Amino acid sequence: MNTMSCLSSNFKFVFLASTVIWMTVMSSSLAAVDASNVTTIGTDSVTYDRRSLIINGQRKLLISASIHYPRSVPAMWPGLVRLAKEGGVDVIETYVFWNGHEPSPGNYYFGGRFDLVKFCKIIQQAGMYMILRIGPFVAAEWNFGGLPVWLHYVPGTTFRTDSEPFKYHMQKFMTYTVNLMKRERLFASQGGPIILSQVENEYGYYENAYGEGGKRYALWAAKMALSQNTGVPWIMCQQYDAPDPVIDTCNSFYCDQFKPISPNKPKIWTENWPGWFKTFGARDPHRPAEDVAYSVARFFQKGGSVQNYYMYHGGTNFGRTAGGPFITTSYDYDAPIDEYGLPRFPKWGHLKELHKVIKSCEHALLNNDPTLLSLGPLQEADVYEDASGACAAFLANMDDKNDKVVQFRHVSYHLPAWSVSILPDCKNVAFNTAKVGCQTSIVNMAPIDLHPTASSPKRDIKSLQWEVFKETAGVWGVADFTKNGFVDHINTTKDATDYLWYTTSIFVHAEEDFLRNRGTAMLFVESKGHAMHVFINKKLQASASGNGTVPQFKFGTPIALKAGKNEIALLSMTVGLQTAGAFYEWIGAGPTSVKVAGFKTGTMDLTASAWTYKIGLQGEHLRIQKSYNLKSKIWAPTSQPPKQQPLTWYKAVVDAPPGNEPVALDMIHMGKGMAWLNGQEIGRYWPRRTSKYENCVTQCDYRGKFNPDKCVTGCGQPTQRWYHVPRSWFKPSGNVLIIFEEIGGDPSQIRFSMRKVSGACGHLSVDHPSFDVENLQGSEIESDKNRPTLSLKCPTNTNISSVKFASFGNPNGTCGSYMLGDCHDQNSAALVEKVCLNQNECALEMSSANFNMQLCPSTVKKLAVEVNCS
């Protein structure tokens, strides 16, 4: 019996040996290795030829996973790496985030979430390889694309072109990082895990915009990187003129048709996007597991040798690290491991099975050239075969609508639309990308009430004792400066804060019609972005913002003025700085036009008036969110926190939530602001709702090319409701939660929630691939030993407590909404209960011993099961 389980792994990973043993290449066309590409220091070597990377003389087919160290916390790193390895991953990939490591010129920080050395060593201890994308420009939806804001203000600097100040600082940081890695002996050439390094990032998209300066810069960056003498090859992704021996690589949803610019370089996919990022106010994109698997299978079918998921674990944009602008604090990315560190089923499990099958084909794939066979108008096979008997075949159906039956080597094979079947022995189907045999986990955010009630006075977390601090609307303390006209927001704050106050005043005569008639004047504002709150005489009158597509905005709003002097205070806000684009560092923010209409004399244009400026909030200046300032006398105790109050800081002391499940703050009843726990930055919160009129789906059709707008959910819902708070940030008790609310919310409704797997579903057909690649011997497969088997598993320390649905026959629907079809084995539920109840995991073999296989003979029978875990 072959259990199609996606829940455990028998992978063994071989780490770098201390001696070099060159392998004998079976195919003469692949045997020669270009010595000019060999980079060796000490006893280990990493080289490449046109087919693959060669590590210590052995060709390597590598599955890589992006996990960004500052987007999680050190306590999570071992578990994330372990889960990636269990999922069939060989390599962990990460960017290096310059603005996190050099917050001011020459001052370096490699601690906490930015402890790159610790992260590398965890990967090394796991026996895995590493790809280090130093950049140092990263894009990555990270604030300012990873470049430090201070660099923009170094005289004469233009980013990412032949600019001497930029190149000086870039090389300085690159050298510092490389030397740090060398000092810790982390390059493979020193016996460490790093097998590839990257310089620059997706520069090919923008190089032409910089003209000849861009071309000179790209060549300089490559030469500068090579001069670092790391002993491992360098890569440049999406770089169409990468000079030898730098390897150009592909970033896309699909890279099967990608070809390196040199025929002597291997085909490497640095970014396969298994999902997509989110922006505040936009829908939630999802990429189906079937399509991700299809893209991976096609890449290896067409000669790929290194494939990296961007992201495999997206994590969290803690603090103000999110860029965009408007990128959410969550960077979940619909990745195989979710934001909280849990495997996302079925995606994680489906890809794990794919990796296992592809790795079983490694020898045939890397030591032979393929033979391409046409199987139909949109169907083809690539066959890798050699004289030793090794043979692997990929049968692809590129038709995005119709299933097909094809003939391959005198045998019929059914290919679902938009799928690839992999035959590790050129005979038996071990995996089809469209047939998901893994369970789907049912994940909920279970609330924990922070507050006692009359009916339940004792809760898991003690009652909150609130303290508040109220900001002044407008200039607090001494103004920073006064100037006629508007200054650019970012040039003024230099991103030390999201907030900049613009204030002015106007005089209103009592005879104005809108005063005599109890009407209102109209305020009209135009802004470069990103968001704004309008206060008139200290009272909030309106809020407006751009979005992730168009950060600029303009709006009109009625305002309540009084006779005499009126203060207009505009709180301009950034929501993460621009991430990428040609000359992106010059993109500004803040108001460009302010007018007031309704006066007898006409519209009053305040654009060129005298404006007084104040950078940041008073609470930020006092650093009241930091732990050493928590007992400051500025905090005022209150029995009940005030509701719907703008510009208010809230402080409460809480116990740690019980259990060990991941924790989040539920901010659905708050407006917009920032949150901290024990001085650690949780990040920006903004439960901004999407339009309910946009096109969302209840079920995604995996067939056909994916784009971020294809499979979206969440219409009419907040883009982000829950905000990850790492468990390691909690103490058993006495945890200080601080919230800064900009526009007003109800802090009494703030809740902690725990991310819990409450159940699992499985859906499997009798024709599901069930060939056991671990026992591949080249002989005929005994059908009675390889039956499709549905495996279900609950989280550790929980069991299957009940069976919610079970049917063998032709059930309909999807997880959470299964329904009986007109063909149903009446004993289905009893069998599932017998095998699974009170078990942590169970395996349901689709055999005549368990189910009525004679039922509905003309129907391709399926088994659908949903269970609860507790």
Buried (B, 14 or more C-beta within 10 A) or exposed (E): EBBBBBBEBEBEEEBBBEEBEEBEBBBEEBEEBBEEBBBEBEBBBBBBBBBBBBBBBBBBBBBBBBBBBBBBBBEBBEBBBEBBBBBBBBBBBBBBBBBBBBBEEEEBEBEEBBBBBBBBBBBBEBBBBBBBBBBBBBBBBBBBBBBBBBBBEBEEBBBBBBBEEBBEBBBEBBEBBBEBBBEBEBBBBBBBBBBBBBBBBBBBBBBEEBEEBBBBBBBBBBEBBBEBEBBBBBBBBBBEBBBBBBBBBBBBBBBBEBEBEBEBBBBBBBBBBBBBBBBBBBBBBBBBBBBBBBBBBBBBBBBBBBBBBBBBBBBBBBBBBBBBBBBBBBBBBBBBBBBBBBBBBBBBBBBBBBBBBBBBBBBBBBBBBBEEBEBBEBBBBBBBBBEEEBBBBBBBBBBEEEEBEBEBEEEEBBBBBBBBBBBBBBBBBBBBBBBBBBBBBBBEBBEBBBBBEEEEEEBBBBBBEBBBBBBBBBBBEEBBEEEEEBBBBBBBBEBEBBBBBBBBBBEBEEEBEBBEEEBBBBBBBBBBBBBBBBBBBEEBBBBBBBBBEEBEBEBEBBBEBEEEEBBBBBBBBBBBBBBBBBBBBBBBBBBBBBBBBBBEEEEBEBBEBEBBBBBBBBBBEBEBBBEEBBEBEBBEEEEEBBEEBBBBBBBBBBBBBEBEBBBBBBBBBBBBBBBBBBBBBBBBBBBBBBEEEEEBEEEBBBBBEBEBEBBBBBBEBBBBBBBBBBBEBBEEEEBBBBBBBBBBBBBBBBBBBBBBBBBBBBBBBBBBBBBBBEEBEEEEBEEEEBBBBBBBBBBEEBBBBEBBBBBBBBBEBEBEEBEBBEBBBEBBBEBBBEBBBEBBBBBBBBBEEBBBBEBBEEEEBBBBBBBBBE
